């Protein structure tokens, strides 16, 4: 998932965790 991507999801854009 990426923070900042999507409705009502403000914040820094981070790549998905390698899990």
C-alpha angles and dihedrals in degrees: 000000000000125000110229093029112109141026113315092003106119120170144081117326109247128177119244115276116258094247 
